Amino acid sequence: MRLIRFGLLAIVGTVGLSALAQTIDGQDVDAIRKRSAEMKADAEALVEHVKDRGATFREDAREAQDQGMANMRRVSTSDLPKGPPGAVDFDEIVKGAAANAAVPGGDAPKLIVFASLSMPQASLKRLIADTAQAGGVVVFRGFPDNSAKAFMRQLGQVVTRDDMTSIGIDPRLFRAFDVQAVPTYVSVSSDFDLCAGFNCQTKLPPFDRLIGNVTLEYALEQFAAGKGPGARVAEIGLSNMRKSKP
């Protein structure tokens, strides 16, 4: 908006300079000044018009966001096609996605394990079970080949119903932590807000990260021993895991 205003005022200024030069040739100075004033008024009117349109666009964007949230809530309660019987309830996953989109800022998980269905089934099964015991979340980037049915089918082979609450689908977290390989373990020092836009960047608090084919328990032990920003969350996760063991 400011760039538009400066550009228009530059035009007005140029007109004024031309008027000064034309007095040498005996031109009508009053007429030139009048035209300059008219152009200035037109420029100011244009700036005001553009400014008002910007406010309209902001209102439209806000309305679109509200409609998107309303659509998500409607999807979470609609009659969706049922997948094959098994441990995974896709309706529950959709409801969880709608709930996650509606939560207030600062509710992002602190203990995050980034995973993929391309991992060996035995490793993924243990990873999900351990993360559920620790109180963390296993996050997937999205559906393989954009197929919810394929996701349900593959996930159903490695998850139990008790572990459902520890599973998430959130590409925002992958983007926020720039995750390029799995498994990646992250222990965050404090609450943070997830940036939901396509081009924005989440402002992250200090965190610990470990990348590699190791167990969750090993990763948490390294975080706790390192006394880094995620040490406290790691200690809680370790305590939860050990309480769950017989």
C-alpha positions as CSV (number, residue, x, y, z in Angstrom):
1,M,0.0,0.0,0.0
2,R,2.8,2.4,0.9
3,L,4.6,1.6,-2.4
4,I,1.5,2.6,-4.3
5,R,1.2,5.9,-2.5
6,F,4.9,6.8,-3.1
7,G,4.6,6.0,-6.8
8,L,1.5,8.2,-7.2
9,L,3.0,11.1,-5.3
10,A,6.1,10.8,-7.5
11,I,3.8,11.3,-10.5
12,V,2.3,14.3,-8.9
13,G,5.8,15.7,-8.2
14,T,6.8,15.2,-11.8
15,V,3.8,17.2,-12.9
16,G,4.9,20.0,-10.6
17,L,8.4,20.1,-12.1
18,S,7.0,20.2,-15.6
19,A,4.8,23.1,-14.7
20,L,7.9,25.1,-13.5
21,A,9.7,24.4,-16.7
22,Q,6.8,25.4,-18.9
23,T,6.7,28.9,-17.4
24,I,9.8,29.7,-19.4
25,D,7.8,29.2,-22.6
26,G,5.0,31.5,-21.4
27,Q,2.5,28.8,-20.5
28,D,-0.5,29.4,-18.3
29,V,0.9,28.7,-14.8
30,D,-2.5,28.9,-13.1
31,A,-3.9,26.3,-15.5
32,I,-0.9,24.0,-14.9
33,R,-1.3,24.3,-11.2
34,K,-5.0,23.5,-11.5
35,R,-4.2,20.3,-13.5
36,S,-1.6,19.3,-10.9
37,A,-4.0,19.7,-8.1
38,E,-6.6,17.7,-9.9
39,M,-4.1,14.9,-10.5
40,K,-3.1,14.9,-6.9
41,A,-6.7,14.6,-5.8
42,D,-7.2,11.7,-8.3
43,A,-4.0,10.0,-7.0
44,E,-5.2,10.3,-3.4
45,A,-8.6,8.9,-4.4
46,L,-7.0,5.9,-6.1
47,V,-4.8,5.2,-3.0
48,E,-7.9,5.3,-0.8
49,H,-9.7,3.0,-3.2
50,V,-6.9,0.5,-3.1
51,K,-6.6,0.7,0.6
52,D,-10.3,-0.1,1.0
53,R,-10.0,-3.1,-1.4
54,G,-7.2,-4.4,0.8
55,A,-9.5,-4.4,3.8
56,T,-12.1,-6.3,1.7
57,F,-9.6,-8.9,0.7
58,R,-8.6,-9.4,4.4
59,E,-12.2,-9.9,5.3
60,D,-12.7,-12.4,2.5
61,A,-9.6,-14.4,3.6
62,R,-11.0,-14.5,7.2
63,E,-14.3,-15.7,5.9
64,A,-12.7,-18.4,3.8
65,Q,-10.7,-19.6,6.8
66,D,-13.9,-19.8,8.9
67,Q,-15.7,-21.7,6.2
68,G,-12.7,-24.2,6.0
69,M,-12.9,-24.8,9.7
70,A,-16.7,-25.3,9.5
71,N,-16.2,-27.8,6.7
72,M,-13.6,-29.7,8.7
73,R,-16.1,-30.0,11.6
74,R,-18.8,-31.2,9.3
75,V,-16.5,-33.9,7.9
76,S,-15.7,-35.2,11.3
77,T,-19.3,-35.9,12.0
78,S,-20.5,-37.1,8.6
79,D,-21.2,-40.6,7.4
80,L,-18.0,-41.6,5.7
81,P,-17.3,-44.8,3.8
82,K,-16.2,-47.5,6.1
83,G,-12.8,-49.2,5.6
84,P,-12.0,-52.8,6.2
85,P,-12.6,-54.1,9.8
86,G,-9.6,-53.9,12.0
87,A,-7.8,-51.9,14.7
88,V,-7.8,-48.7,12.7
89,D,-11.0,-46.6,12.7
90,F,-10.7,-44.0,10.0
91,D,-13.6,-42.0,11.3
92,E,-11.7,-41.5,14.5
93,I,-8.6,-40.3,12.6
94,V,-10.8,-37.7,10.7
95,K,-12.4,-36.6,14.0
96,G,-9.0,-36.2,15.5
97,A,-7.8,-34.1,12.5
98,A,-10.7,-31.8,12.9
99,A,-10.1,-31.5,16.6
100,N,-6.4,-30.8,16.1
101,A,-7.2,-28.0,13.6
102,A,-9.5,-26.3,16.1
103,V,-7.2,-26.4,19.2
104,P,-5.8,-23.1,20.5
105,G,-2.2,-22.2,19.9
106,G,0.4,-23.7,22.1
107,D,-1.1,-27.2,22.0
108,A,1.5,-28.8,19.7
109,P,3.1,-31.9,21.1
110,K,6.4,-31.8,22.9
111,L,7.6,-35.3,22.3
112,I,7.4,-36.0,18.6
113,V,8.5,-39.1,16.6
114,F,8.4,-38.6,12.8
115,A,7.7,-41.8,11.0
116,S,6.7,-43.3,7.7
117,L,4.8,-46.4,6.6
118,S,7.8,-47.3,4.5
119,M,9.6,-48.3,7.7
120,P,9.9,-52.0,8.5
121,Q,6.6,-53.1,10.1
122,A,8.3,-54.6,13.2
123,S,10.2,-51.3,13.8
124,L,7.1,-49.2,13.2
125,K,4.9,-51.3,15.5
126,R,7.4,-51.0,18.4
127,L,7.9,-47.3,17.7
128,I,4.2,-46.6,18.0
129,A,3.7,-48.7,21.1
130,D,6.7,-47.1,22.8
131,T,5.6,-43.6,21.9
132,A,2.1,-44.3,23.3
133,Q,3.6,-45.4,26.6
134,A,5.9,-42.4,26.8
135,G,3.1,-40.0,26.1
136,G,4.3,-38.7,22.8
137,V,3.0,-38.6,19.3
138,V,4.0,-40.5,16.1
139,V,3.5,-38.2,13.2
140,F,3.1,-39.1,9.5
141,R,3.5,-36.6,6.7
142,G,0.3,-37.7,4.9
143,F,-1.5,-40.6,3.1
144,P,0.7,-42.8,0.8
145,D,-0.2,-41.9,-2.8
146,N,-3.0,-39.7,-1.4
147,S,-4.9,-42.9,-0.5
148,A,-6.7,-43.0,2.8
149,K,-7.6,-46.7,2.2
150,A,-3.9,-47.6,1.7
151,F,-3.0,-45.7,4.9
152,M,-5.6,-47.5,6.9
153,R,-4.6,-50.9,5.5
154,Q,-0.9,-50.5,6.2
155,L,-1.4,-48.8,9.6
156,G,-3.8,-51.5,10.7
157,Q,-1.0,-54.0,10.5
158,V,1.1,-52.3,13.1
159,V,-1.2,-50.5,15.5
160,T,-3.6,-51.5,18.2
161,R,-6.7,-49.5,19.2
162,D,-5.0,-48.5,22.5
163,D,-2.3,-46.7,20.5
164,M,-4.6,-44.7,18.3
165,T,-4.3,-41.5,20.4
166,S,-0.6,-41.4,19.8
167,I,-0.8,-41.2,16.0
168,G,-1.1,-38.0,14.0
169,I,-1.0,-36.8,10.4
170,D,0.5,-33.4,10.2
171,P,2.8,-32.1,7.3
172,R,3.1,-28.8,9.3
173,L,5.3,-30.5,11.9
174,F,7.5,-32.0,9.1
175,R,7.9,-28.6,7.6
176,A,8.5,-26.8,11.0
177,F,11.3,-29.2,12.0
178,D,12.6,-29.7,8.4
179,V,12.4,-33.4,8.7
180,Q,14.1,-35.2,5.8
181,A,14.6,-38.7,7.2
182,V,12.7,-41.0,9.5
183,P,12.7,-42.0,12.2
184,T,13.5,-38.6,13.7
185,Y,13.0,-38.0,17.4
186,V,12.3,-34.5,18.8
187,S,11.9,-33.3,22.4
188,V,10.8,-29.7,22.7
189,S,11.4,-27.5,25.7
190,S,8.1,-25.7,25.8
191,D,4.7,-25.2,24.2
192,F,4.6,-23.6,20.7
193,D,2.1,-22.6,18.0
194,L,2.0,-24.3,14.7
195,C,2.0,-22.1,11.6
196,A,-0.9,-23.3,9.4
197,G,-0.1,-21.3,6.3
198,F,1.6,-22.5,3.1
199,N,4.5,-20.0,3.2
200,C,4.8,-19.1,6.9
201,Q,7.4,-20.5,9.2
202,T,6.7,-21.9,12.7
203,K,8.7,-20.1,15.4
204,L,10.1,-23.0,17.4
205,P,11.3,-23.0,21.0
206,P,14.7,-24.8,21.8
207,F,14.6,-28.5,21.2
208,D,16.7,-31.7,21.0
209,R,16.7,-33.8,17.9
210,L,18.1,-37.3,17.1
211,I,17.9,-38.9,13.6
212,G,18.5,-42.6,13.1
213,N,17.3,-46.2,13.4
214,V,17.3,-46.4,17.2
215,T,14.7,-47.0,19.8
216,L,12.7,-44.3,21.4
217,E,14.1,-45.3,24.8
218,Y,17.6,-44.8,23.5
219,A,16.8,-41.4,22.0
220,L,15.1,-40.2,25.3
221,E,18.1,-41.5,27.3
222,Q,20.4,-39.4,25.1
223,F,18.3,-36.3,25.5
224,A,18.1,-36.7,29.2
225,A,21.8,-37.3,29.7
226,G,22.7,-34.4,27.4
227,K,20.9,-31.9,29.7
228,G,19.7,-30.0,26.6
229,P,16.5,-28.0,26.1
230,G,14.4,-31.2,25.7
231,A,15.9,-33.1,28.7
232,R,13.0,-32.5,31.0
233,V,10.4,-33.8,28.5
234,A,12.6,-36.8,27.8
235,E,12.9,-37.6,31.5
236,I,9.1,-37.6,31.8
237,G,8.8,-39.8,28.7
238,L,11.3,-42.3,30.1
239,S,9.5,-42.4,33.4
240,N,6.2,-43.1,31.7
241,M,7.7,-45.9,29.6
242,R,9.3,-47.6,32.6
243,K,6.1,-47.4,34.6
244,S,4.3,-49.2,31.8
245,K,6.7,-52.1,31.8
246,P,5.7,-55.2,33.9
